[in-house]
């Protein structure tokens, strides 16, 4: 699962299958902005859920 780019921002998902949680690291250019945490079940998080989290973040921050 690679980075997602939107409006000059880069969203880098990382996750742990063992702990069943993950985070999306938000960058503007090379500067770290914040971390969006999430939980999931199964072997890996659903790509649609990650896209939804990124879309929600972009909408809230007018990106």
HELIX and SHEET records of a PDB file:
HELIX    1   1 UNK A   47  UNK A   60  1                                  14    
SHEET    1   A 4 UNK A   4  UNK A   6  0                                        
SHEET    2   A 4 UNK A   9  UNK A  16 -1                                        
SHEET    3   A 4 UNK A  21  UNK A  28 -1                                        
SHEET    4   A 4 UNK A  31  UNK A  39 -1                                        
END                                                                             
